[in-house]
Amino acid sequence: MIEIPWEEREAANLLNLGGGKVLLPAGYNQTRDLLEQHGFKVVELGIRQFQACMGGVTCLSLPIYKIL
């Protein structure tokens, strides 16, 4: 478990992309740094307008299937 700063609590709405990558809303620098310190590759995405309507990366995503 990685504890993120309270003032960046919205950053907890992130998406695990697998392979050590996470999709994080842009602008949460402390959280990004913490994740990178724990070995994650962080992909930031600017979604401020969606966040204004209470949207996050998890509700803006569709399941991704790997074709075998």
N, C-alpha and C positions, 0 to 999 in steps of 0.2 A: 504494500500500500504506500502510495506517495501522497503526503499531505500537502495540499496547495494553499497558498495564502488566501485568507478569508476575502480580501478585497478583489480577488480574481476567481471567486467561486463559480462564476458562469463558465469558466474554462473546464470545469469538470464534465461538461457536455462535449466530449470529444469522441472520436471514432477510431477504434483499433482497425488498422488496415492489414494487419498481419505482417510477419517478417520484421517485427521491431519498429514498424512505422505507425504513427498516429496522425490523424487529421485534427487539427486544433484551430479554433477561430483565431484570426489574427488579432494582435494587440495585447496578448497576455504574456508579456515578456518574462516575468518571474516564473510562471508555470512552464513556459517553453524551456527556460534554462534548467529547471528542475528535471524535466523529462529527459533532456539531453544529457544531464549529469548521470542519469540512471540508464543510459545507453539507448534511448529511443531516438529514432530519426523523426523529426517533427516536420510535417507538411502543414503550413499555415494557409488559411483560406479567409478572405475578407467577406464577411457575411453581416456586417453591421445593420443593414436595412432589414434583413430577416430577423436579427436579434431584437430589433425595435418592436417586432410583432410577436415576440416570444418564440422565435424559431431558433433551432440549433443545428449543428452538423448531423446529429443522429436523426432528426425528423426530416432533413433534406436529402437523405440518402436512400438508395434502393439496395436491396441485397445484391452482392456481387458474387457470381458463380464462376468457379473455375471449371472449364470444360476439360474433361479427362480424355 
